[in-house]
């Protein structure tokens, strides 16, 4: 649970597409920005609820091990791609 809370704070207080769009909307139309952020909040709730529901219903110990290995290999692949990339 603490992981999700830390992730939510990290997403809220770092620059990213949602914050940039919210800032632009706030500058352009200051009175209609709350609907955008409410939509983002609902979308994040649906995402977290879906992941939790699938994790509770579908995952078992053998699938969890396989998923962990696949996730680790994917992160390793991304790290190699970043390491080998050239700055532009």
N, C-alpha and C positions, 0 to 999 in steps of 0.2 A: 504494500500500500504506500509506503514511504517513497518508493521509486516513482510511482505515478504522480504523487504530489510534487516531488522534485522536478520531474519532467514538465509538469504543468507550469510551475514557476519559471523554469528555464525558458519555456516557449513564450510565456507572457512578457518577460522582461529582457529578451534579446531581440535584436533587430531581425526581421524576417518578412516574408511576403504579407502575412496578415497584418503585422504592425505597420508596414509601409502603405498598404492599401487603406488601413484605418486612418493613418496620418493624412494621406491625400484626401480621403473623404471628409475628414474633419476640417481640413483647410478649405475645401471647396463648398461643402454644405454642412454647416455646423449643427444643424438641428436633426438630421436623419442618420446619424452615425450609430446610434444604439441598436438599431435593427441589424446592422451588419455584424456587430460584435455578439449579439444574441444568436444570430445564425451560426457564427463560428463556435460559440459555446455549445449549441445544440449538436453541431456536427462532431465536436470532440467528445461529447457525452455518448453519442451513438457509436463512435469508434471505440471508445474504452469499454462500453457495455458489450459490444459485439465481440471484441477480443476476449473479454472476461468470460462471456457465455460460451464461446467456442472452446476456450481453454478449459473450462469446467466440464463441458459435455463431451468433447471429442478427444482431448489429449489423455493418453495414459503414459505409463513410465517408458515403454519402448518407443512410442512416438516422440516423447519429450527428449530422449537421448538423440534420436535421429534429427529432430529439429534443432537441437543445440549444436550438433556437429555441422549441419548444413548452414546454420547462421554463422558459426565461427569461420567456416570456409569462405562464406560470402564476404565477411568483414576482412579476412586475410586477402582475398582477391581485390577488394577495394583499396586496401592499404598498398598493395603492390602496384596497382594502377596509379595511385597518387604518387608513390615514390618514383616511378618511372616517367611520369609526365614532365613535360618541359614548360616552364612559365612562359606566358605570352606577353 
